Amino acid sequence: MRIEAHLDAVFGALAHSTRRALLTRLRRGEASVGELAAPHGMSLPAISRHLKVLEKAGLIGRSVDGKFRGCHLLPDAASEATSWLEEHRTFWTGRLDALADYADQQNSETKHD
């Protein structure tokens, strides 16, 4: 998957609060679809649809061990998205720092006038 498409998939997956909650739960370890569905009051098919979005984005993996069908986080799955966010955070932090410096300078000049 090309980088832009991957970023679209990751940010799209993260755009829904239920999917973010599922990822938060999976930080504690592997869980079944039923375990993941329980706190949300959703049907298993509804949770499965959310999990498919997360899986397609490469954020989670699934495993089968007998009757147990588990979901788990994939290591470094969001590294490209994290890098993209970091680049933009650095840009905006610099811009906001420059704006603060300008405001301080303007404030200082008006005090001296």
C-alpha positions in Angstrom: 0.0 0.0 0.0 1.4 3.4 -0.9 2.2 5.8 1.9 -0.7 8.2 1.2 -3.3 5.4 1.0 -1.9 3.9 4.2 -2.2 7.2 6.0 -5.7 7.6 4.8 -6.6 4.2 6.1 -4.9 4.8 9.5 -6.5 8.2 10.0 -9.8 7.0 8.8 -9.7 4.1 11.3 -8.7 6.4 14.1 -11.6 8.8 13.2 -14.2 6.7 15.1 -14.3 6.7 18.9 -15.3 3.0 19.1 -12.2 2.0 17.0 -10.0 4.2 19.2 -11.5 2.5 22.3 -10.8 -0.9 20.8 -7.2 0.0 20.2 -6.9 1.3 23.8 -8.3 -2.1 25.1 -5.9 -4.0 22.9 -2.9 -2.2 24.5 -3.5 -4.5 27.5 -3.2 -7.6 25.4 -5.0 -9.9 23.0 -8.8 -10.1 23.2 -11.6 -12.0 21.6 -14.3 -10.2 19.5 -16.7 -10.9 22.4 -14.4 -9.4 25.0 -14.0 -6.3 22.8 -17.8 -6.0 22.2 -18.9 -6.3 25.8 -18.2 -2.7 27.0 -19.7 -1.1 23.9 -23.1 -2.8 24.0 -22.7 -3.6 20.3 -23.5 -6.7 18.4 -20.6 -9.0 17.4 -21.1 -8.2 13.7 -20.9 -4.4 14.4 -17.7 -4.8 16.4 -16.4 -7.1 13.6 -16.9 -4.3 11.1 -14.9 -1.9 13.2 -12.2 -4.6 13.6 -12.0 -5.1 9.8 -11.4 -1.3 9.4 -8.6 -1.5 11.9 -7.1 -4.6 10.3 -7.3 -3.1 6.8 -5.4 -0.1 8.2 -2.7 -2.4 9.5 -3.3 -1.5 13.1 -4.4 -4.9 14.4 -3.8 -8.5 13.5 -6.1 -11.5 14.1 -5.2 -15.0 15.2 -7.1 -18.3 15.5 -6.3 -20.9 18.1 -9.0 -23.5 18.1 -12.3 -21.8 18.8 -10.5 -18.7 20.2 -10.3 -15.9 17.6 -8.1 -13.1 19.0 -7.2 -9.6 18.0 -3.9 -7.9 18.9 -2.1 -4.7 18.2 0.6 -4.8 15.5 3.9 -3.3 16.6 4.9 -0.1 14.8 1.6 -0.2 12.9 1.1 3.6 13.2 4.7 4.6 12.7 4.1 6.3 9.4 1.2 8.3 10.8 3.2 9.2 13.9 6.1 10.5 11.7 3.6 12.5 9.6 2.1 14.0 12.8 5.5 14.8 14.3 6.6 16.6 11.1 3.4 18.8 11.3 3.7 19.2 15.1 7.2 20.6 14.6 6.0 23.0 11.9 3.1 24.3 13.9 5.1 24.5 17.1 7.6 26.7 15.3 4.9 28.9 13.8 3.2 29.3 17.2 6.5 30.2 18.8 7.2 32.8 16.1 3.7 34.2 16.7 4.3 34.4 20.4 7.6 36.2 19.8 5.9 38.7 17.5 3.1 39.3 20.0 5.7 39.9 22.8 7.6 42.3 20.5 4.4 44.2 19.7 3.5 44.3 23.3 6.9 45.6 24.3 6.9 48.3 21.6 3.5 49.6 22.7 4.7 49.8 26.3 7.6 52.0 25.2 5.4 54.4 23.2 
